[in-house]
Amino acid sequence: MTASPTSLPASLEAAVASGAPFALIARDDARVEVLTGSIVDVPLLADIPLHDADGAPQEVLALVPFRQVVERGFECHDDAAPLRCLVVGSHESAPRDEVLASLPDADVALADAGFDIPDEEYATIVRRVIADEIGRGEGANFVIRRDFTATVDVDPVTAGLTWFRALLEHERGAYWTFLVVTPGHVAVGASPEAHVSAQAGVVTMNPISGTFRHPDGGATVDTLTEFLSSTKETEELFMVVDEELKMMSAVCSDGGRITGPHLKEMSRLTHTEYMLRGRSTLDPRDILRETMFAPTVTGSPMQNACTVIRRHERSPRGYYSGVAALFTPAGDGHDLDAPILIRTAYLVDGRLRVPVGATLVRHSDPYGEVSETHGKAAGVLGALGAVARDVRRADVDEDAPSAEPRRLADDDGVAALLAARNERLASFWLNPQDAPSAAPRSAWGGGRTAVVVDAEDRFTTMLAHQLRHLGFDVTIVPWADADPAALDAADLVVCGPGPGDPRDPDSARLERMRTVVAARRASARPLLAVCLSHQIVADGLGLELAPLAAPHQGLQKEVDIFGRPASIGFYNTFTARVSPGTTRVGDTEVAADAVSGDVYALRGPGFATVQGHLESILSRDGLDTLERLVRHALETAPA
């Protein structure tokens, strides 16, 4: 079938006829938005033209490529993909059913189809990342992609309109279903994930992780229960929530609050998700910059994840894992709605590309990750109609094939499994942080100053937020700008976590952190050292540093911290170690595992250290432990 031009919305009809750029967006089940206008490519997020030449606000849809991470100083394979802005001249909407009826539905044949990286080669890459990156302390998780590619011998706009129709008909649960047509480039997809939105000062992020590929016949409560019971899938979600809380703590004055978890049920896949919300007064372009990009499609910590991606991916990402950002005038500013560019097909010069990635963690099975990329590609291609669809769900009545499937999230057992996940998490991030019960604690810091030295892990933003909650006036300083002499005036210096081997003699970052730690220790001024910096303090005390037999990346442990049990989240590959039973080294107290001798914390005159991440959502006793260690550092420092 070919669409009748008179049945198209007028602005879309004109754009298709003239070859002008346009976008179709479905954000609900009722209507399809039609955006037309002109294209402007800009170099920086700050250059996105939210106002016209006369200063009047204007709506803009921006395609933000992955390479934009260079704005934050991060590495990438730089393909010079443009930050492409559709400056909206017309924004209409039409009933979904009417738009569907107007769109072409003929099959679009694919030729020369397959993955650019064969399964065995991708499995080898997975093994290498686990051993060489996660196994050497470079991070907790990394997303490595490969591309499904094919040749398409159809007019690209017709192909895009056909695929958009197929997505509307056959995909469900998407946050945005969209088609964006710009000169020489077609992007069509059904993104399940809102990366970031901002409305009336409320910022929302939506970390999604864990991928359940529906079996033949569809998902059931039993098969979903097995997925929800998976340690790997649960830890994967917790790690990406931690990573997005780092971003929320950077852009929101209240740090962000978690709600969920929920199920994101789609036609072929189901994911688990949380919602994070906080308040911000930042320009929406600054919010977007500070949150580039989602850890669900990059890894953690973000900066090192970009480096790992550059090392192990063979080609630039283009727009994959970037965002489609819609800036809409509202009040005195602009609202922002920015889904992640995943589950998206790109058509350029007759070549179809569907990028898909798997999240690699310490528990990853290489062939399981190969299967995950097949599942994600099949989810897109099946929805597009490029491969056979399996629309039957086991819980749909055979006599009523058109019935809407029952939501698996409504099952009591599934709901209980989801709710049980929060029993492991820190109440600080689950509860409102301005509650009256928080007032007494928020006063004890007494306006003291704290400087947090960032060693390239933005867990420091969460630490800073918790310190502010304790009453401190906090500044975060990048390691390269940390001048020991300038830090002397701070009432408390917190040397933060970071990736890498603490024994590395050639790292400028580690050398600077050693200098900062040593100078602060020599001054006897209050110091708290976390994770990597804890290891640096331990090394200065002559303790052994060694790699763990298995990385503790995203691992929750019950440990003894100076006589008090604590549930703490760990993100370490290396550890300081003493002989089992050691409780003191000189004038320094040691809290260590009774069997292995792995050191969990140290404290001495004017300082305290901790291996775990007290700020993590995995640290149920994190805030209490942070307060104890900070009080010790302040109260035992020489007068």
C-alpha positions as CSV (number, residue, x, y, z in Angstrom):
1,M,0.0,0.0,0.0
2,T,1.2,3.5,-0.7
3,A,-0.1,6.4,1.5
4,S,-2.6,8.7,0.0
5,P,-1.1,12.2,0.3
6,T,-4.4,13.8,1.1
7,S,-4.7,11.5,4.2
8,L,-1.5,12.8,5.8
9,P,-1.5,15.8,8.2
10,A,-1.0,18.9,6.1
11,S,2.5,19.8,7.4
12,L,3.7,16.2,7.0
13,E,2.3,16.0,3.5
14,A,4.2,19.2,2.5
15,A,7.4,18.0,4.1
16,V,7.3,14.6,2.4
17,A,6.5,16.2,-1.0
18,S,9.3,18.8,-0.7
19,G,11.9,16.7,0.9
20,A,12.0,18.9,3.9
21,P,13.0,17.7,7.4
22,F,10.3,16.5,9.8
23,A,9.7,14.3,12.9
24,L,6.9,12.1,14.0
25,I,6.7,11.4,17.8
26,A,4.2,9.2,19.6
27,R,4.3,9.8,23.4
28,D,1.0,8.3,24.2
29,D,-1.5,5.9,22.7
30,A,-3.9,8.5,21.4
31,R,-2.0,11.0,19.1
32,V,1.1,11.4,16.9
33,E,2.9,14.7,17.0
34,V,4.1,16.1,13.7
35,L,7.1,18.5,13.8
36,T,8.4,20.4,10.8
37,G,10.9,23.2,10.4
38,S,14.5,24.0,9.5
39,I,17.8,22.3,10.3
40,V,20.7,23.9,12.1
41,D,23.8,22.0,13.1
42,V,25.7,23.4,16.1
43,P,28.9,22.4,17.8
44,L,27.9,22.6,21.5
45,L,24.9,22.0,23.6
46,A,25.0,25.6,24.7
47,D,24.5,26.6,21.0
48,I,21.2,24.8,20.7
49,P,19.1,27.8,19.5
50,L,16.3,28.1,22.1
51,H,15.6,31.6,21.0
52,D,15.3,33.2,17.6
53,A,17.3,36.3,16.4
54,D,14.8,38.5,18.2
55,G,15.1,36.7,21.5
56,A,11.7,35.0,21.2
57,P,11.6,31.4,22.6
58,Q,11.4,28.6,20.1
59,E,10.9,24.8,20.2
60,V,13.9,22.7,19.1
61,L,14.3,18.9,18.6
62,A,18.0,18.1,18.9
63,L,19.6,14.8,17.9
64,V,22.6,14.6,20.3
65,P,25.4,12.2,19.1
66,F,27.5,10.2,21.5
67,R,30.6,12.2,20.4
68,Q,29.1,15.1,22.4
69,V,30.8,13.6,25.5
70,V,33.9,15.5,24.4
71,E,32.2,18.6,25.9
72,R,32.8,16.9,29.3
73,G,36.4,16.0,28.4
74,F,35.6,12.4,27.9
75,E,37.1,10.2,25.2
76,C,35.4,8.7,22.1
77,H,35.8,7.5,18.6
78,D,35.0,10.9,17.1
79,D,33.0,10.6,13.8
80,A,32.1,14.3,13.8
81,A,28.4,13.4,13.8
82,P,26.5,16.7,14.0
83,L,24.5,18.0,16.9
84,R,21.5,18.4,14.6
85,C,18.7,20.7,15.6
86,L,15.2,20.8,14.0
87,V,14.1,24.3,14.8
88,V,10.3,23.7,14.9
89,G,8.2,25.9,12.7
90,S,5.0,23.8,13.0
91,H,4.0,21.4,15.8
92,E,0.7,19.7,15.2
93,S,-0.8,16.4,16.4
94,A,-3.2,14.0,14.8
95,P,-5.1,11.0,16.0
96,R,-2.9,7.9,16.1
97,D,-5.3,5.8,14.1
98,E,-5.6,8.4,11.4
99,V,-1.9,8.6,11.1
100,L,-1.6,4.8,11.0
101,A,-4.1,4.6,8.2
102,S,-2.1,7.2,6.1
103,L,1.3,5.4,6.3
104,P,2.7,2.9,3.9
105,D,2.7,-0.8,5.0
106,A,4.5,-2.7,2.3
107,D,7.4,-4.9,3.4
108,V,10.9,-3.3,3.2
109,A,13.3,-6.1,2.2
110,L,16.7,-6.3,3.8
111,A,19.8,-7.7,2.0
112,D,23.3,-8.7,3.2
113,A,21.9,-8.7,6.8
114,G,23.9,-9.6,9.9
115,F,26.1,-8.4,12.7
116,D,29.2,-6.5,11.9
117,I,31.1,-8.4,14.7
118,P,30.5,-12.2,14.6
119,D,29.3,-13.9,17.8
120,E,32.6,-15.5,18.7
121,E,34.5,-12.3,18.3
122,Y,32.0,-10.4,20.4
123,A,32.2,-13.1,23.1
124,T,36.0,-12.6,23.1
125,I,35.6,-8.9,23.5
126,V,33.3,-9.5,26.5
127,R,35.9,-11.8,28.1
128,R,38.6,-9.2,27.5
129,V,36.5,-6.4,29.1
130,I,35.7,-8.5,32.2
131,A,39.4,-9.5,32.7
132,D,41.2,-6.4,31.6
133,E,38.8,-3.6,32.7
134,I,36.5,-4.8,35.5
135,G,39.2,-7.2,36.7
136,R,41.7,-4.4,37.0
137,G,39.5,-1.9,38.7
138,E,38.6,0.3,35.8
139,G,34.9,0.3,36.7
140,A,31.9,-1.6,37.8
141,N,30.2,-2.2,34.4
142,F,30.6,-1.3,30.8
143,V,28.3,-1.4,27.8
144,I,29.9,-2.6,24.6
145,R,27.9,-2.5,21.4
146,R,27.9,-4.2,18.0
147,D,25.7,-3.3,15.0
148,F,23.2,-5.3,13.0
149,T,23.5,-4.0,9.4
150,A,21.7,-4.6,6.1
151,T,21.3,-3.0,2.7
152,V,17.9,-1.4,1.9
153,D,16.9,-0.7,-1.7
154,V,13.9,1.5,-0.9
155,D,13.4,5.3,-0.8
156,P,14.6,6.2,2.7
157,V,11.6,8.3,3.6
158,T,9.2,5.6,2.5
159,A,11.2,3.1,4.5
160,G,11.1,5.3,7.6
161,L,7.4,5.9,7.3
162,T,6.8,2.2,6.9
163,W,8.9,1.3,9.9
164,F,7.3,4.0,12.0
165,R,3.9,2.5,11.2
166,A,5.1,-1.0,12.1
167,L,6.4,0.3,15.5
168,L,3.1,2.0,16.3
169,E,1.2,-1.2,15.4
170,H,3.5,-3.9,17.0
171,E,5.6,-2.3,19.8
172,R,4.2,-1.5,23.1
173,G,5.6,0.1,26.3
174,A,7.9,2.6,24.5
175,Y,8.5,6.0,26.1
176,W,8.9,7.5,22.6
177,T,8.1,6.0,19.3
178,F,9.6,8.3,16.7
179,L,10.8,9.0,13.2
180,V,13.2,11.8,12.5
181,V,14.1,12.6,8.8
182,T,16.8,15.1,8.2
183,P,19.1,15.6,5.1
184,G,20.8,12.3,4.3
185,H,19.7,10.7,7.6
186,V,16.7,8.7,8.8
187,A,16.3,7.6,12.5
188,V,13.3,5.5,13.5
189,G,12.8,3.8,16.9
190,A,10.9,3.0,20.0
191,S,13.0,4.0,23.0
192,P,11.9,2.5,26.3
193,E,13.9,4.9,28.4
194,A,13.6,8.6,29.3
195,H,17.1,9.6,29.9
196,V,16.2,13.0,31.5
197,S,13.3,15.3,31.6
198,A,12.8,18.7,33.2
199,Q,9.4,20.2,33.8
200,A,8.7,23.3,36.0
201,G,12.0,22.7,37.8
202,V,11.5,19.0,38.5
203,V,14.2,16.8,36.9
204,T,13.4,13.1,36.3
205,M,15.7,10.3,35.2
206,N,14.6,6.8,34.4
207,P,17.4,4.2,34.8
208,I,16.3,0.9,33.1
209,S,18.4,-2.2,33.2
210,G,18.2,-5.9,33.1
211,T,16.9,-7.4,29.8
212,F,14.4,-10.3,29.8
213,R,14.0,-11.7,26.3
214,H,10.5,-13.2,26.0
215,P,10.6,-16.9,25.2
216,D,8.6,-18.4,22.4
217,G,4.9,-18.1,23.2
218,G,5.5,-15.0,25.3
219,A,6.5,-14.1,28.9
220,T,4.8,-15.8,31.9
221,V,4.9,-15.2,35.6
222,D,7.1,-18.2,36.0
223,T,9.7,-17.2,33.4
224,L,9.7,-13.6,34.6
225,T,10.1,-14.7,38.2
226,E,13.3,-16.5,37.2
227,F,14.6,-13.3,35.6
228,L,13.7,-11.2,38.7
229,S,15.6,-13.6,40.9
230,S,18.8,-13.2,38.9
231,T,21.7,-11.8,41.0
232,K,23.3,-10.4,37.8
233,E,20.2,-8.6,36.6
234,T,19.5,-7.1,40.1
235,E,23.1,-5.9,40.6
236,E,23.1,-4.4,37.1
237,L,20.1,-2.3,37.9
238,F,21.4,-1.1,41.3
239,M,24.7,-0.1,39.7
240,V,23.0,2.1,37.0
241,V,20.8,3.7,39.7
242,D,23.9,4.6,41.6
243,E,25.5,6.1,38.5
244,E,22.4,8.2,37.7
245,L,22.1,9.3,41.3
246,K,25.6,10.8,40.8
247,M,24.2,12.8,38.0
248,M,21.1,13.8,39.9
249,S,23.3,14.9,42.9
250,A,25.2,17.2,40.4
251,V,22.1,18.9,39.0
252,C,19.6,18.8,41.8
253,S,19.7,20.7,45.1
254,D,17.9,17.9,46.9
255,G,20.1,15.1,45.4
256,G,17.2,13.1,44.0
257,R,14.8,10.6,45.4
258,I,14.2,7.0,44.2
259,T,10.8,5.4,43.5
260,G,10.2,1.9,42.1
261,P,11.2,-0.5,41.0
262,H,8.8,-1.1,38.2
263,L,8.6,-3.3,35.1
264,K,8.9,-1.9,31.6
265,E,7.0,-4.4,29.6
266,M,7.5,-4.3,25.8
267,S,6.5,-6.6,23.0
268,R,9.6,-8.8,23.0
269,L,11.5,-7.6,26.0
270,T,10.9,-6.7,29.6
271,H,13.2,-4.5,31.7
272,T,13.3,-3.3,35.3
273,E,13.4,0.4,36.1
274,Y,13.5,3.0,38.8
275,M,12.4,6.7,38.7
276,L,14.7,9.4,40.2
277,R,13.3,12.9,40.8
278,G,14.8,16.1,42.2
279,R,14.6,19.9,41.8
280,S,16.9,22.1,39.7
281,T,17.2,25.7,38.6
282,L,19.7,24.9,35.8
283,D,19.2,25.7,32.1
284,P,17.9,22.5,30.5
285,R,21.0,22.4,28.2
286,D,23.2,22.4,31.3
287,I,21.1,19.6,32.8
288,L,21.6,17.6,29.6
289,R,25.3,18.3,29.6
290,E,25.8,17.2,33.2
291,T,23.9,14.0,32.5
292,M,25.6,12.9,29.3
293,F,25.0,10.0,28.9
294,A,23.0,7.2,30.5
295,P,25.1,4.5,32.3
296,T,22.7,2.0,31.0
297,V,24.3,2.5,27.6
298,T,27.8,3.5,28.7
299,G,28.9,2.1,32.1
300,S,30.3,3.2,35.4
301,P,32.1,5.3,36.3
302,M,31.1,7.4,33.3
303,Q,34.3,9.0,32.4
304,N,36.3,5.8,32.4
305,A,33.5,4.0,30.7
306,C,34.0,6.3,27.7
307,T,37.7,5.4,27.7
308,V,36.9,1.6,27.8
309,I,34.3,2.0,25.0
310,R,36.9,3.7,22.9
311,R,39.4,0.9,23.6
312,H,37.1,-2.0,22.8
313,E,34.5,-0.8,20.3
314,R,35.8,-0.8,16.7
315,S,33.9,2.2,15.3
316,P,32.2,5.4,16.3
317,R,28.7,5.2,17.9
318,G,27.0,7.9,15.9
319,Y,23.8,8.7,17.6
320,Y,23.5,5.4,19.4
321,S,23.3,6.1,23.2
322,G,22.9,9.8,22.7
323,V,19.5,11.4,23.1
324,A,16.7,13.0,21.1
325,A,16.1,16.2,23.2
326,L,12.9,18.1,22.7
327,F,13.1,21.6,24.2
328,T,9.6,23.2,24.5
329,P,9.0,26.8,25.6
330,A,7.3,26.9,29.0
331,G,6.9,29.8,31.3
332,D,10.1,31.8,31.5
333,G,12.2,28.9,30.1
334,H,12.0,25.6,28.3
335,D,10.9,22.1,29.4
336,L,13.1,19.2,28.3
337,D,12.1,15.7,27.3
338,A,15.0,13.5,26.2
339,P,14.7,9.8,25.6
340,I,17.9,7.7,25.0
341,L,18.6,6.8,21.4
342,I,18.4,3.0,21.8
343,R,16.1,0.5,20.0
344,T,16.6,2.7,17.0
345,A,17.4,2.0,13.3
346,Y,19.4,4.3,11.2
347,L,19.3,4.5,7.4
348,V,22.0,6.4,5.6
349,D,23.0,5.9,2.0
350,G,20.9,2.8,1.7
351,R,22.6,1.1,4.6
352,L,20.5,0.1,7.7
353,R,22.3,0.1,11.1
354,V,20.7,-1.2,14.3
355,P,23.3,-0.7,17.2
356,V,22.8,-2.9,20.3
357,G,24.8,-3.3,23.4
358,A,25.1,-5.5,26.5
359,T,25.9,-4.4,30.0
360,L,29.0,-6.3,31.2
361,V,29.5,-6.9,34.9
362,R,31.6,-9.2,37.0
363,H,29.0,-12.0,36.7
364,S,28.6,-11.7,32.9
365,D,28.6,-14.9,30.8
366,P,30.1,-14.1,27.4
367,Y,27.5,-16.1,25.5
368,G,24.7,-14.8,27.6
369,E,25.8,-11.3,26.5
370,V,25.9,-12.4,22.9
371,S,22.3,-13.7,23.3
372,E,21.3,-10.3,24.8
373,T,22.5,-8.4,21.7
374,H,20.5,-10.9,19.5
375,G,17.4,-10.3,21.6
376,K,17.7,-6.5,21.5
377,A,18.3,-6.5,17.7
378,A,15.4,-8.9,17.2
379,G,13.2,-6.6,19.3
380,V,13.8,-3.7,17.0
381,L,13.8,-5.8,13.7
382,G,10.7,-7.7,14.7
383,A,8.8,-4.5,15.6
384,L,9.9,-3.1,12.2
385,G,8.7,-6.2,10.5
386,A,12.2,-7.0,9.2
387,V,12.1,-10.4,11.0
388,A,9.2,-12.7,12.0
389,R,7.1,-11.4,14.9
390,D,6.0,-13.5,17.9
391,V,3.0,-11.5,19.2
392,R,1.4,-14.4,21.1
393,R,1.7,-14.2,24.9
394,A,1.1,-17.2,27.0
395,D,-1.4,-15.4,29.2
396,V,-3.6,-14.2,26.3
397,D,-6.9,-16.2,25.7
398,E,-6.5,-18.3,22.6
399,D,-10.1,-17.5,21.6
400,A,-9.5,-13.7,21.9
401,P,-6.2,-13.1,20.1
402,S,-6.8,-9.3,20.0
403,A,-7.1,-9.1,23.8
404,E,-4.7,-6.8,25.6
405,P,-2.2,-9.0,27.6
406,R,-2.4,-8.9,31.3
407,R,0.4,-6.8,32.8
408,L,2.8,-9.2,34.5
409,A,3.5,-6.4,37.0
410,D,0.0,-6.8,38.4
411,D,0.8,-10.3,39.6
412,D,1.1,-10.4,43.4
413,G,4.2,-12.6,43.3
414,V,6.0,-10.4,40.8
415,A,5.0,-7.2,42.7
416,A,6.4,-8.8,45.9
417,L,9.7,-9.7,44.2
418,L,10.1,-6.1,42.9
419,A,9.2,-4.5,46.3
420,A,11.7,-6.8,48.1
421,R,14.6,-5.3,46.2
422,N,14.2,-2.0,48.2
423,E,14.8,-3.9,51.4
424,R,18.5,-3.9,50.4
425,L,18.7,-0.2,49.7
426,A,19.6,2.9,51.7
427,S,16.5,4.7,53.1
428,F,18.3,8.0,52.6
429,W,17.7,7.8,48.8
430,L,14.2,6.3,49.1
431,N,12.7,8.8,51.5
432,P,12.2,12.6,51.2
433,Q,15.3,14.2,52.4
434,D,13.6,17.3,53.7
435,A,11.4,15.4,56.2
436,P,11.2,16.8,59.8
437,S,13.0,13.8,61.1
438,A,16.1,14.8,59.1
439,A,16.4,18.2,60.8
440,P,18.4,17.3,63.9
441,R,21.0,15.4,61.9
442,S,21.3,18.2,59.3
443,A,22.5,20.7,61.9
444,W,25.4,18.9,63.5
445,G,28.0,19.9,60.8
446,G,27.6,23.4,62.1
447,G,28.5,25.1,58.8
448,R,32.0,23.7,58.6
449,T,33.7,23.6,55.2
450,A,34.5,20.4,53.4
451,V,36.4,20.0,50.1
452,V,35.8,16.8,48.2
453,V,38.6,15.8,45.8
454,D,37.2,14.0,42.8
455,A,39.5,11.2,41.4
456,E,37.3,10.7,38.3
457,D,34.4,9.0,39.9
458,R,31.3,11.1,40.4
459,F,30.3,9.2,43.5
460,T,31.8,12.4,44.9
461,T,28.6,14.3,44.0
462,M,26.6,11.9,46.2
463,L,29.2,12.2,49.0
464,A,28.9,15.9,48.8
465,H,25.1,15.8,49.0
466,Q,25.2,13.6,52.1
467,L,27.8,15.9,53.7
468,R,25.5,18.9,53.0
469,H,22.7,16.9,54.6
470,L,25.0,16.7,57.7
471,G,25.4,20.5,57.7
472,F,28.7,21.0,55.8
473,D,29.4,23.7,53.2
474,V,30.8,21.5,50.4
475,T,33.0,22.2,47.4
476,I,34.0,19.5,44.9
477,V,37.5,19.9,43.3
478,P,38.8,17.8,40.4
479,W,42.0,16.0,41.2
480,A,44.0,18.0,38.6
481,D,43.1,21.2,40.5
482,A,43.7,19.9,44.0
483,D,46.5,22.0,45.4
484,P,47.4,20.7,48.9
485,A,48.2,24.1,50.1
486,A,44.9,25.5,49.0
487,L,43.1,22.7,50.8
488,D,44.6,23.6,54.2
489,A,41.8,26.0,55.0
490,A,39.1,23.4,54.7
491,D,37.7,22.0,58.0
492,L,37.5,18.6,56.3
493,V,39.1,17.2,53.2
494,V,37.4,14.1,51.6
495,C,39.7,12.3,49.1
496,G,37.3,10.4,46.9
497,P,37.1,7.2,44.9
498,G,38.3,6.6,41.4
499,P,39.1,3.8,38.9
500,G,42.4,2.0,38.4
501,D,45.2,0.1,40.2
502,P,46.3,2.0,43.3
503,R,49.8,0.6,42.8
504,D,50.2,2.2,39.4
505,P,53.4,4.3,39.5
506,D,52.8,6.0,36.1
507,S,49.3,7.5,36.6
508,A,49.4,11.3,37.0
509,R,46.0,11.1,38.7
510,L,47.2,8.6,41.3
511,E,50.4,10.6,41.9
512,R,48.4,13.7,42.6
513,M,46.0,11.9,44.9
514,R,49.0,10.4,46.8
515,T,50.4,13.9,47.2
516,V,47.1,15.3,48.4
517,V,46.6,12.5,50.9
518,A,50.2,12.7,52.2
519,A,50.1,16.5,52.6
520,R,46.8,16.3,54.5
521,R,48.0,13.5,56.8
522,A,51.2,15.5,57.5
523,S,49.2,18.6,58.4
524,A,47.1,16.5,60.9
525,R,44.0,18.3,59.7
526,P,40.8,16.3,59.4
527,L,40.7,13.8,56.5
528,L,38.3,11.2,55.2
529,A,39.5,8.9,52.5
530,V,37.2,6.7,50.4
531,C,37.8,3.6,48.3
532,L,40.8,4.4,46.1
533,S,42.0,7.1,48.5
534,H,41.5,4.6,51.5
535,Q,43.9,2.3,49.6
536,I,46.4,5.2,49.2
537,V,46.3,5.9,53.0
538,A,46.7,2.2,53.7
539,D,49.7,2.0,51.4
540,G,51.2,5.0,53.2
541,L,50.9,3.0,56.4
542,G,52.8,0.1,54.9
543,L,49.9,-2.2,54.4
544,E,49.8,-4.6,51.6
545,L,47.7,-3.7,48.5
546,A,46.5,-6.7,46.5
547,P,43.8,-7.5,43.8
548,L,40.8,-9.4,45.1
549,A,40.2,-12.9,43.8
550,A,36.9,-11.6,42.3
551,P,36.0,-7.9,41.9
552,H,33.6,-6.4,44.5
553,Q,31.8,-4.2,41.9
554,G,28.3,-3.4,43.1
555,L,28.5,-5.9,46.0
556,Q,26.7,-5.4,49.2
557,K,28.4,-6.7,52.3
558,E,27.7,-6.9,56.0
559,V,30.9,-5.8,57.7
560,D,32.1,-4.7,61.1
561,I,33.2,-1.1,61.3
562,F,35.0,-0.6,64.6
563,G,32.6,-2.7,66.6
564,R,29.4,-1.8,64.8
565,P,27.9,-4.0,62.0
566,A,27.1,-2.1,58.8
567,S,25.6,-3.0,55.5
568,I,27.8,-1.3,53.0
569,G,28.1,-1.2,49.1
570,F,31.5,-2.0,47.7
571,Y,32.9,-1.1,44.3
572,N,36.5,-2.3,44.5
573,T,38.8,-4.6,42.7
574,F,41.8,-4.0,45.0
575,T,42.0,-4.2,48.7
576,A,44.4,-3.3,51.6
577,R,45.2,-6.4,53.6
578,V,46.5,-7.2,57.0
579,S,47.1,-10.5,58.9
580,P,43.8,-11.8,60.2
581,G,43.2,-10.6,63.7
582,T,45.1,-7.4,63.3
583,T,43.3,-4.5,65.0
584,R,46.0,-1.9,65.1
585,V,49.0,-0.7,63.1
586,G,50.9,1.9,65.2
587,D,48.4,4.5,66.4
588,T,45.9,3.5,63.6
589,E,42.9,1.3,64.4
590,V,42.1,-1.3,61.7
591,A,38.7,-2.8,60.9
592,A,39.3,-5.9,58.8
593,D,37.7,-9.2,57.8
594,A,38.5,-11.8,60.5
595,V,39.3,-14.5,57.9
596,S,40.8,-12.7,54.9
597,G,42.3,-9.7,56.6
598,D,40.8,-7.4,53.9
599,V,40.7,-3.9,55.4
600,Y,37.3,-2.2,55.5
601,A,38.2,0.9,57.4
602,L,41.1,2.7,59.2
603,R,41.1,5.5,61.8
604,G,43.7,7.4,63.6
605,P,44.4,10.9,65.0
606,G,42.5,13.3,62.7
607,F,41.7,10.8,59.9
608,A,39.4,8.0,58.9
609,T,39.1,5.9,55.8
610,V,36.6,3.4,54.4
611,Q,36.8,0.9,51.5
612,G,33.1,0.9,50.8
613,H,30.9,3.6,49.3
614,L,28.9,5.0,52.1
615,E,27.0,7.2,49.6
616,S,25.8,4.2,47.5
617,I,22.2,3.1,47.4
618,L,23.6,-0.3,48.5
619,S,24.8,1.2,51.8
620,R,21.8,0.8,54.1
621,D,24.0,2.0,57.0
622,G,26.0,4.4,54.9
623,L,24.9,7.8,56.3
624,D,25.3,6.6,59.9
625,T,28.7,5.3,59.2
626,L,29.7,8.4,57.3
627,E,28.7,10.5,60.3
628,R,30.7,8.3,62.7
629,L,33.9,8.5,60.6
630,V,33.6,12.2,60.0
631,R,33.0,12.9,63.6
632,H,36.1,10.9,64.5
633,A,38.3,12.8,62.0
634,L,37.1,16.1,63.3
635,E,37.2,15.3,67.1
636,T,40.6,13.6,67.1
637,A,42.5,16.1,65.1
638,P,45.2,17.8,67.1
639,A,44.1,21.3,68.3
